[in-house]
């Protein structure tokens, strides 16, 4: 039984990048799809697609690399965990690596990047940070 599906997605993305895979696949959910789409909009991952195989929804996330063959994601870390949730107000949203990285937040307006949350002036649960 999996206790942290978002953590599993982030680990699969990190491991696929380190192993130089073109993409990674995992069981899909609305929250995982939203997190992957935010990563895609920021340019950290490639194509994000949801497929159905044998009655199960599968999320496929393409891994992006630079010209030297290194994954664009240097690091990805889960912040708010099932046993210890981390919430921030609109004025406390963290800057990751002095603005070179990003945080992904779950807000009352959906899952979004830290930049968009600041624009909309909303706080929420800090899901992860990516750099």
DSSP file (Angstrom, degrees, kcal/mol; ACC not computed):
  #  RESIDUE AA STRUCTURE BP1 BP2  ACC     N-H-->O    O-->H-N    N-H-->O    O-->H-N    TCO  KAPPA ALPHA  PHI   PSI    X-CA   Y-CA   Z-CA
    1    1 A X              0   0    0      0, 0.0     2,-0.5     0, 0.0     0, 0.0   0.000 360.0 360.0 360.0 133.0    0.0    0.0    0.0
    2    2 A X        -     0   0    0      1,-0.1     3,-0.2     3,-0.0     0, 0.0  -0.773 360.0-176.7 -92.8 127.6    1.4    3.4   -1.0
    3    3 A X  S    S+     0   0    0     -2,-0.5     2,-0.3     1,-0.2    -1,-0.1   0.654  78.9  35.6 -96.3 -17.4    1.1    6.1    1.7
    4    4 A X     >  +     0   0    0      1,-0.1     4,-1.9     2,-0.1    -1,-0.2  -0.687  59.0 171.6-138.3  83.3    2.5    9.0   -0.4
    5    5 A X  H  > S+     0   0    0     -2,-0.3     4,-2.1    -3,-0.2     5,-0.1   0.850  83.1  51.6 -63.6 -35.1    1.5    8.9   -4.0
    6    6 A X  H  > S+     0   0    0      2,-0.2     4,-2.5     1,-0.2    -1,-0.2   0.918 109.1  50.9 -67.8 -41.7    2.9   12.4   -4.8
    7    7 A X  H  > S+     0   0    0      1,-0.2     4,-2.2     2,-0.2    -2,-0.2   0.873 108.6  53.0 -59.8 -37.7    6.2   11.4   -3.2
    8    8 A X  H  X S+     0   0    0     -4,-1.9     4,-2.4     2,-0.2    -2,-0.2   0.916 108.7  49.0 -64.3 -43.8    6.2    8.3   -5.4
    9    9 A X  H  X S+     0   0    0     -4,-2.1     4,-2.3     2,-0.2    -2,-0.2   0.934 112.0  48.3 -60.4 -46.9    5.7   10.4   -8.5
   10   10 A X  H  X S+     0   0    0     -4,-2.5     4,-2.4     1,-0.2    -1,-0.2   0.891 111.8  49.7 -62.9 -39.7    8.5   12.8   -7.6
   11   11 A X  H  X S+     0   0    0     -4,-2.2     4,-2.9     2,-0.2     5,-0.2   0.897 109.4  51.3 -66.0 -40.7   10.9    9.9   -6.9
   12   12 A X  H  X S+     0   0    0     -4,-2.4     4,-2.3     2,-0.2    -2,-0.2   0.903 111.5  47.6 -63.2 -40.5   10.1    8.3  -10.2
   13   13 A X  H  X S+     0   0    0     -4,-2.3     4,-1.9     2,-0.2    -2,-0.2   0.931 113.9  47.2 -65.4 -45.3   10.8   11.5  -12.0
   14   14 A X  H  X S+     0   0    0     -4,-2.4     4,-2.0     1,-0.2    -2,-0.2   0.932 114.7  46.0 -61.2 -47.3   14.1   12.0  -10.1
   15   15 A X  H  X S+     0   0    0     -4,-2.9     4,-2.0     1,-0.2    -1,-0.2   0.880 110.1  53.2 -65.9 -38.8   15.2    8.4  -10.7
   16   16 A X  H  <>S+     0   0    0     -4,-2.3     5,-2.6    -5,-0.2     4,-0.3   0.890 109.8  49.2 -64.4 -38.3   14.3    8.5  -14.4
   17   17 A X  H ><5S+     0   0    0     -4,-1.9     3,-0.9     1,-0.2    54,-0.2   0.900 111.5  48.0 -66.3 -40.8   16.4   11.6  -14.9
   18   18 A X  H 3<5S+     0   0    0     -4,-2.0    -1,-0.2     1,-0.2    -2,-0.2   0.821 113.5  47.8 -69.4 -30.0   19.4   10.1  -13.1
   19   19 A X  T 3<5S-     0   0    0     -4,-2.0    -1,-0.2    -5,-0.2    -2,-0.2   0.388 112.2-120.8 -91.3   3.2   19.1    6.9  -15.2
   20   20 A X  T < 5 +     0   0    0     -3,-0.9    -3,-0.2    -4,-0.3     2,-0.2   0.814  53.4 162.9  62.8  34.6   18.8    8.9  -18.4
   21   21 A X      < -     0   0    0     -5,-2.6    -1,-0.2    -6,-0.2    42,-0.1  -0.512  43.6-133.5 -79.5 153.0   15.3    7.5  -19.3
   22   22 A X  S    S-     0   0    0      1,-0.2    41,-2.7    -2,-0.2     2,-0.3   0.829  81.6 -11.6 -75.1 -32.6   13.2    9.3  -21.9
   23   23 A X  E     -A   62   0A   0     39,-0.3     2,-0.3    -7,-0.1    39,-0.2  -0.957  59.8-137.7-156.7 171.5   10.1    9.1  -19.8
   24   24 A X  E     -A   61   0A   0     37,-2.2    37,-2.8    -2,-0.3     2,-0.3  -0.965  12.8-152.0-136.6 155.0    8.6    7.5  -16.7
   25   25 A X  E     +A   60   0A   0     -2,-0.3     2,-0.3    35,-0.2    35,-0.2  -0.951  19.2 159.2-129.4 147.0    5.2    6.0  -16.0
   26   26 A X  E     -A   59   0A   0     33,-1.9    33,-3.3    -2,-0.3    -2,-0.0  -0.973  50.7 -72.2-155.5 163.5    3.1    5.7  -12.8
   27   27 A X  E     -A   58   0A   0     -2,-0.3    31,-0.2    31,-0.2     2,-0.2  -0.359  59.3-125.1 -59.1 141.4   -0.5    5.2  -11.8
   28   28 A X        +     0   0    0     29,-2.5     2,-0.3    23,-0.1    29,-0.2  -0.588  34.7 164.2 -97.4 152.3   -2.5    8.4  -12.4
   29   29 A X     >  -     0   0    0     -2,-0.2     4,-2.4     1,-0.1     5,-0.2  -0.941  49.4-105.1-149.5 166.5   -4.6   10.6  -10.2
   30   30 A X  H  > S+     0   0    0     -2,-0.3     4,-2.2     1,-0.2     5,-0.1   0.896 120.7  49.2 -62.6 -39.0   -5.9   14.1  -10.6
   31   31 A X  H  > S+     0   0    0      2,-0.2     4,-2.3     1,-0.2    -1,-0.2   0.916 111.7  47.4 -69.3 -42.3   -3.4   15.5   -8.1
   32   32 A X  H  > S+     0   0    0      1,-0.2     4,-2.6     2,-0.2    -2,-0.2   0.911 112.1  51.1 -63.0 -41.7   -0.4   13.7   -9.8
   33   33 A X  H  X S+     0   0    0     -4,-2.4     4,-2.2     1,-0.2    -2,-0.2   0.907 110.1  49.4 -61.8 -42.2   -1.6   15.0  -13.2
   34   34 A X  H  X S+     0   0    0     -4,-2.2     4,-2.0     2,-0.2    -2,-0.2   0.905 111.5  48.4 -64.8 -42.1   -1.8   18.5  -11.9
   35   35 A X  H  X S+     0   0    0     -4,-2.3     4,-2.1     1,-0.2    -2,-0.2   0.926 112.7  48.5 -63.4 -44.7    1.7   18.4  -10.3
   36   36 A X  H  X S+     0   0    0     -4,-2.6     4,-2.1     1,-0.2    -2,-0.2   0.875 109.9  52.2 -64.2 -37.1    3.1   17.0  -13.5
   37   37 A X  H  X S+     0   0    0     -4,-2.2     4,-2.6     2,-0.2    -1,-0.2   0.882 107.6  51.3 -67.3 -37.4    1.4   19.7  -15.6
   38   38 A X  H  X S+     0   0    0     -4,-2.0     4,-1.7     2,-0.2    -2,-0.2   0.916 110.6  49.0 -64.0 -41.8    2.8   22.4  -13.4
   39   39 A X  H  X>S+     0   0    0     -4,-2.1     5,-2.1     1,-0.2     6,-0.9   0.886 112.1  49.6 -62.8 -38.1    6.3   20.9  -13.9
   40   40 A X  H ><5S+     0   0    0     -4,-2.1     3,-0.9     1,-0.2    -2,-0.2   0.901 108.0  51.8 -67.2 -42.0    5.6   20.8  -17.7
   41   41 A X  H 3<5S+     0   0    0     -4,-2.6    -1,-0.2     1,-0.3    -2,-0.2   0.836 109.3  51.3 -63.5 -32.4    4.5   24.5  -17.8
   42   42 A X  H 3<5S-     0   0    0     -4,-1.7    -1,-0.3    -5,-0.2    -2,-0.2   0.598 116.6-116.7 -80.8 -10.8    7.7   25.5  -16.0
   43   43 A X  T <<5S+     0   0    0     -3,-0.9    -3,-0.2    -4,-0.5    -2,-0.1   0.559  82.8 117.4  89.7   8.5    9.8   23.5  -18.5
   44   44 A X  S   <S+     0   0    0     -5,-2.1    20,-0.7    -6,-0.2     2,-0.3   0.834  78.8  28.1 -78.1 -31.9   11.2   21.0  -16.1
   45   45 A X  E    S-B   63   0A   0     -6,-0.9    18,-0.2     1,-0.2    -2,-0.2  -0.840  76.1-131.1-125.1 164.0    9.6   18.0  -17.8
   46   46 A X  E     -     0   0A   0     16,-2.8    -1,-0.2    -2,-0.3    -3,-0.1   0.444  68.5  -3.0 -86.0-133.6    8.5   17.2  -21.3
   47   47 A X  E     -     0   0A   0     14,-0.1    15,-2.7    16,-0.1     2,-0.5  -0.343  57.8-158.9 -66.3 135.3    5.2   15.8  -22.5
   48   48 A X  E     +B   61   0A   0     13,-0.2     2,-0.3    -3,-0.1    13,-0.2  -0.976  21.6 167.9-115.3 120.0    2.7   14.9  -19.8
   49   49 A X  E     -B   60   0A   0     11,-2.6    11,-3.4    -2,-0.5     2,-0.5  -0.977  27.5-147.1-137.1 147.2    0.0   12.4  -21.0
   50   50 A X  E     +B   59   0A   0     -2,-0.3     2,-0.3     9,-0.2     9,-0.2  -0.961  24.1 177.8-114.1 128.1   -2.6   10.3  -19.4
   51   51 A X  E     -B   58   0A   0      7,-3.1     7,-3.5    -2,-0.5     2,-0.5  -0.829  24.5-130.9-124.7 162.6   -3.4    6.9  -20.9
   52   52 A X  E     +B   57   0A   0     -2,-0.3     2,-0.4     5,-0.2     5,-0.2  -0.973  25.2 175.6-118.3 125.4   -5.7    4.1  -20.1
   53   53 A X  E >  S-B   56   0A   0      3,-2.9     3,-2.0    -2,-0.5    -2,-0.0  -0.981  70.8 -20.4-131.4 120.0   -4.4    0.5  -20.1
   54   54 A X  T 3  S-     0   0    0     -2,-0.4    -1,-0.1     1,-0.3     3,-0.1   0.858 128.0 -49.8  53.3  40.7   -6.5   -2.5  -19.0
   55   55 A X  T 3  S+     0   0    0      1,-0.2     2,-0.4     0, 0.0    -1,-0.3   0.431 117.5 110.1  82.3  -1.5   -8.9   -0.2  -17.1
   56   56 A X  E <   - B   0  53A   0     -3,-2.0    -3,-2.9   -29,-0.0     2,-0.5  -0.881  67.0-129.0-109.0 139.0   -6.1    1.6  -15.2
   57   57 A X  E     - B   0  52A   0     -2,-0.4   -29,-2.5    -5,-0.2     2,-0.4  -0.748  26.6-165.0 -85.4 128.2   -5.2    5.2  -15.8
   58   58 A X  E     -AB  27  51A   0     -7,-3.5    -7,-3.1    -2,-0.5     2,-0.5  -0.949  10.1-146.6-118.0 132.4   -1.4    5.6  -16.4
   59   59 A X  E     -AB  26  50A   0    -33,-3.3   -33,-1.9    -2,-0.4     2,-0.5  -0.865  12.3-164.1 -98.8 126.3    0.5    8.9  -16.2
   60   60 A X  E     -AB  25  49A   0    -11,-3.4   -11,-2.6    -2,-0.5     2,-0.5  -0.953   4.7-171.7-113.1 125.7    3.4    9.3  -18.6
   61   61 A X  E     -AB  24  48A   0    -37,-2.8   -37,-2.2    -2,-0.5     2,-0.3  -0.971  15.4-140.7-121.8 121.1    5.9   12.1  -17.9
   62   62 A X  E     -A   23   0A   0    -15,-2.7   -16,-2.8    -2,-0.5     2,-0.4  -0.594  16.0-135.5 -79.3 139.7    8.7   12.9  -20.4
   63   63 A X  E     - B   0  45A   0    -41,-2.7     2,-0.3    -2,-0.3   -18,-0.2  -0.826  16.0-146.0 -98.3 131.5   12.1   13.8  -18.9
   64   64 A X        -     0   0    0    -20,-0.7     8,-2.3    -2,-0.4     9,-0.4  -0.761  13.8-168.4-100.6 144.8   13.9   16.8  -20.5
   65   65 A X  B     -C   71   0B   0     -2,-0.3     6,-0.2     6,-0.3     2,-0.1  -0.903  17.1-124.4-127.5 155.2   17.7   17.0  -20.8
   66   66 A X    >   -     0   0    0      4,-2.7     3,-1.6    -2,-0.3     6,-0.0  -0.229  45.4 -85.8 -86.4-175.3   20.1   19.9  -21.7
   67   67 A X  T 3  S+     0   0    0      1,-0.3    -1,-0.1     2,-0.1    -2,-0.0   0.781 128.6  56.0 -64.7 -27.4   22.6   19.8  -24.5
   68   68 A X  T 3  S-     0   0    0      2,-0.1    -1,-0.3     1,-0.0     3,-0.1   0.487 120.4-107.4 -83.9  -2.6   25.2   18.1  -22.3
   69   69 A X  S <  S+     0   0    0     -3,-1.6     2,-0.3     1,-0.3    -2,-0.1   0.575  74.9 135.3  89.5   9.7   22.8   15.3  -21.5
   70   70 A X        -     0   0    0      1,-0.1    -4,-2.7     2,-0.0    -1,-0.3  -0.710  62.2-105.7 -91.3 143.6   22.0   16.2  -17.9
   71   71 A X  B     -C   65   0B   0     -2,-0.3    -6,-0.3   -54,-0.2    -1,-0.1  -0.376  21.4-129.9 -63.6 143.4   18.4   16.2  -16.7
   72   72 A X  S    S+     0   0    0     -8,-2.3     2,-0.9   -28,-0.3     3,-0.2   0.750  94.9  77.7 -68.5 -22.5   16.9   19.7  -16.3
   73   73 A X        +     0   0    0     -9,-0.4    -2,-0.1   -29,-0.2     3,-0.1  -0.793  55.1 174.8 -89.6 107.3   15.8   18.7  -12.8
   74   74 A X  S    S-     0   0    0     -2,-0.9     2,-0.3     1,-0.3    -1,-0.2   0.860  71.2  -2.3 -76.1 -37.3   18.8   18.9  -10.6
   75   75 A X        -     0   0    0     -3,-0.2    56,-2.6     2,-0.0     2,-0.3  -0.994  55.4-172.6-155.0 148.7   16.8   18.2   -7.5
   76   76 A X  E     -D  130   0C   0     -2,-0.3     2,-0.4    54,-0.2    54,-0.2  -0.970  14.3-176.9-145.1 127.5   13.3   17.6   -6.4
   77   77 A X  E     -D  129   0C   0     52,-2.6    52,-2.3    -2,-0.3     2,-0.4  -0.987  25.3-128.9-136.1 133.1   12.2   17.4   -2.8
   78   78 A X  E     +D  128   0C   0     -2,-0.4    50,-0.3    50,-0.2     3,-0.1  -0.634  27.7 174.5 -76.3 131.0    8.9   16.7   -1.1
   79   79 A X        +     0   0    0     48,-2.0     2,-0.6    -2,-0.4    48,-0.2   0.846  64.8  48.1-102.4 -62.9    8.1   19.3    1.6
   80   80 A X  S    S-     0   0    0     46,-1.4    -1,-0.3    47,-0.5     5,-0.2  -0.738  75.6-174.3 -86.1 118.7    4.6   18.6    2.9
   81   81 A X  B >   -H   84   0D   0      3,-1.9     3,-0.9    -2,-0.6   -77,-0.1  -0.681  39.7-104.2-111.6 163.3    4.4   14.9    3.8
   82   82 A X  T 3  S+     0   0    0      1,-0.2     3,-0.3    -2,-0.2    -1,-0.1   0.827 122.5  42.8 -57.2 -31.5    1.4   12.9    4.9
   83   83 A X  T 3  S+     0   0    0      1,-0.3    -1,-0.2     0, 0.0     2,-0.2   0.620 126.5  28.8 -89.6 -13.4    2.8   12.8    8.5
   84   84 A X  B <  S-H   81   0D   0     -3,-0.9    -3,-1.9    -5,-0.0    -1,-0.3  -0.690  74.7-161.7-151.1  89.5    3.8   16.5    8.6
   85   85 A X        -     0   0    0     -3,-0.3     2,-0.5    -5,-0.2    -5,-0.1  -0.467   6.5-152.0 -74.8 143.6    1.8   19.0    6.5
   86   86 A X        -     0   0    0     40,-0.2    40,-2.2    -2,-0.1     2,-0.4  -0.968  15.2-178.5-122.3 116.8    3.5   22.3    5.7
   87   87 A X  E     -E  125   0C   0     -2,-0.5     2,-0.3    38,-0.2    38,-0.2  -0.882   3.3-169.9-114.5 145.7    1.2   25.3    5.1
   88   88 A X  E     -E  124   0C   0     36,-2.8    36,-1.7    -2,-0.4     2,-0.1  -0.970  18.3-126.3-132.6 150.3    2.2   28.9    4.2
   89   89 A X    >   -     0   0    0     -2,-0.3     3,-1.4    34,-0.2     4,-0.3  -0.321  41.7 -93.6 -82.4 174.5    0.4   32.1    3.9
   90   90 A X  T 3  S+     0   0    0      1,-0.3     3,-0.4    31,-0.2    32,-0.2   0.779 127.2  47.0 -63.1 -26.3    0.5   34.4    0.9
   91   91 A X  T 3  S+     0   0    0      1,-0.2    -1,-0.3    30,-0.1    32,-0.0   0.493 108.0  56.7 -92.1  -3.9    3.4   36.4    2.3
   92   92 A X    <   +     0   0    0     -3,-1.4     2,-0.2     2,-0.1    -1,-0.2   0.249  66.6 135.2-111.3  11.1    5.4   33.3    3.4
   93   93 A X        -     0   0    0     -3,-0.4    -3,-0.0    -4,-0.3     2,-0.0  -0.457  57.1-121.7 -65.1 124.9    5.7   31.5    0.0
   94   94 A X        -     0   0    0     -2,-0.2     2,-0.5     1,-0.1     9,-0.2  -0.319   8.5-134.0 -73.8 149.6    9.4   30.4   -0.2
   95   95 A X        -     0   0    0      7,-0.1     2,-0.5    -2,-0.0     3,-0.5  -0.905  24.4-141.3 -96.2 126.1   11.8   31.4   -2.9
   96   96 A X  S > >S-     0   0    0     -2,-0.5     5,-2.4     5,-0.3     3,-0.8  -0.791  73.8 -16.0 -96.2 124.2   13.7   28.3   -4.1
   97   97 A X  G > 5S-     0   0    0     -2,-0.5     3,-1.7     1,-0.3    -1,-0.2   0.892 125.8 -57.4  51.1  47.2   17.4   28.7   -4.9
   98   98 A X  G 3 5S-     0   0    0     -3,-0.5    -1,-0.3     1,-0.3    -2,-0.1   0.839 108.9 -45.7  54.2  38.4   17.0   32.5   -5.1
   99   99 A X  G < 5S+     0   0    0     -3,-0.8    -1,-0.3     1,-0.0    -2,-0.2   0.378 119.8 104.0  90.9  -4.1   14.4   32.2   -7.8
  100  100 A X  T < 5S+     0   0    0     -3,-1.7    -3,-0.2    -4,-0.4     2,-0.2   0.721  84.3  39.2 -81.7 -21.1   16.2   29.7   -9.9
  101  101 A X  S   <S-     0   0    0     -5,-2.4     2,-0.3    28,-0.0    -5,-0.3  -0.412  79.4-133.7-110.1-169.6   13.9   26.9   -8.7
  102  102 A X  E     -F  130   0C   0     28,-2.9    28,-3.2    -2,-0.2     2,-0.4  -0.991   1.6-138.4-147.9 155.6   10.2   26.7   -7.9
  103  103 A X  E     -F  129   0C   0     -2,-0.3    11,-1.7    26,-0.2     2,-0.5  -0.866  16.5-141.7-108.6 148.9    7.8   25.5   -5.3
  104  104 A X  E     -FG 128 113C   0     24,-2.5    23,-2.4    -2,-0.4    24,-1.2  -0.960  22.6-168.4-111.7 127.6    4.5   23.7   -6.1
  105  105 A X  E     -FG 126 112C   0      7,-3.1     7,-2.6    -2,-0.5     2,-0.7  -0.868  22.6-141.4-118.2 147.4    1.6   24.6   -3.9
  106  106 A X  E     +FG 125 111C   0     19,-2.7    19,-2.3    -2,-0.3     5,-0.2  -0.941  38.8 169.9-103.0 112.1   -1.9   23.2   -3.4
  107  107 A X  E >   -FG 124 110C   0      3,-2.3     3,-1.5    -2,-0.7    17,-0.2  -0.546  53.2 -95.2-115.6 178.6   -4.2   26.2   -2.9
  108  108 A X  T 3  S+     0   0    0     15,-0.5     3,-0.1     1,-0.3    16,-0.1   0.667 126.8  53.1 -68.0 -15.2   -7.9   26.8   -2.8
  109  109 A X  T 3  S-     0   0    0      1,-0.4    -1,-0.3     3,-0.0     2,-0.2   0.176 124.2 -90.2-104.0  15.0   -7.6   27.7   -6.5
  110  110 A X  E <   -G  107   0C   0     -3,-1.5    -3,-2.3     2,-0.1     2,-0.4  -0.498  63.5 -36.9 108.6-177.2   -5.9   24.4   -7.4
  111  111 A X  E    S+G  106   0C   0     -5,-0.2     2,-0.3    -2,-0.2    -5,-0.2  -0.715  72.5 150.8 -86.8 130.1   -2.3   23.2   -7.7
  112  112 A X  E     -G  105   0C   0     -7,-2.6    -7,-3.1    -2,-0.4     2,-0.1  -0.935  44.6 -87.0-152.4 170.1    0.1   25.9   -9.0
  113  113 A X  E  >  -G  104   0C   0     -2,-0.3     4,-2.1    -9,-0.2    -9,-0.2  -0.327  42.4-108.8 -77.5 165.3    3.6   27.2   -9.0
  114  114 A X  H  > S+     0   0    0    -11,-1.7     4,-2.1     1,-0.2     5,-0.2   0.854 118.2  55.9 -63.7 -34.9    4.9   29.6   -6.4
  115  115 A X  H  > S+     0   0    0    -12,-0.2     4,-2.1     2,-0.2    -1,-0.2   0.931 109.3  45.0 -64.3 -45.8    5.0   32.5   -8.9
  116  116 A X  H  > S+     0   0    0      1,-0.2     4,-2.4     2,-0.2    -1,-0.2   0.877 110.8  54.3 -66.8 -37.0    1.4   32.0   -9.9
  117  117 A X  H  X>S+     0   0    0     -4,-2.1     5,-2.2     1,-0.2     4,-0.8   0.890 108.8  48.9 -64.2 -38.5    0.4   31.8   -6.2
  118  118 A X  H  <5S+     0   0    0     -4,-2.1     3,-0.4     3,-0.2    -1,-0.2   0.909 110.5  51.1 -65.7 -41.0    2.1   35.1   -5.5
  119  119 A X  H  <5S+     0   0    0     -4,-2.1    -2,-0.2     1,-0.2    -1,-0.2   0.913 115.7  40.8 -60.8 -43.3    0.3   36.7   -8.5
  120  120 A X  H  <5S-     0   0    0     -4,-2.4    -1,-0.2    -5,-0.1    -2,-0.2   0.541 108.8-128.4 -83.3  -6.8   -3.0   35.5   -7.2
  121  121 A X  T  <5 +     0   0    0     -4,-0.8     2,-0.3    -3,-0.4    -3,-0.2   0.936  61.0 133.8  58.3  51.7   -2.1   36.4   -3.6
  122  122 A X      < -     0   0    0     -5,-2.2    -1,-0.2   -32,-0.2     2,-0.2  -0.964  39.1-158.0-129.0 148.5   -3.0   33.0   -2.2
  123  123 A X        +     0   0    0     -2,-0.3   -15,-0.5   -31,-0.0     2,-0.3  -0.441  25.0 138.1-106.6-173.5   -1.2   30.6    0.2
  124  124 A X  E     -EF  88 107C   0    -36,-1.7   -36,-2.8    -2,-0.2     2,-0.5  -0.988  53.4 -26.0 167.0-159.1   -1.6   26.9    0.7
  125  125 A X  E     -EF  87 106C   0    -19,-2.3   -19,-2.7    -2,-0.3     2,-0.9  -0.731  53.0-132.7 -87.9 128.2    0.2   23.6    1.3
  126  126 A X  E     - F   0 105C   0    -40,-2.2   -46,-1.4    -2,-0.5   -40,-0.2  -0.719  26.1-179.5 -82.6 107.5    3.8   23.4   -0.1
  127  127 A X  E     -     0   0C   0    -23,-2.4   -48,-2.0    -2,-0.9   -47,-0.5   0.957  56.0 -33.9 -74.8 -52.0    3.8   20.1   -2.0
  128  128 A X  E     -DF  78 104C   0    -24,-1.2   -24,-2.5   -50,-0.3     2,-0.4  -0.963  48.0-123.5-159.8 171.3    7.5   20.2   -3.2
  129  129 A X  E     -DF  77 103C   0    -52,-2.3   -52,-2.6    -2,-0.3     2,-0.4  -0.981  22.2-166.9-126.9 144.6   10.4   22.2   -4.4
  130  130 A X  E      DF  76 102C   0    -28,-3.2   -28,-2.9    -2,-0.4   -54,-0.2  -0.983 360.0 360.0-132.3 138.7   12.2   21.8   -7.7
  131  131 A X              0   0    0    -56,-2.6   -55,-0.2    -2,-0.4    -1,-0.1   0.302 360.0 360.0-146.4 360.0   15.5   23.2   -8.9
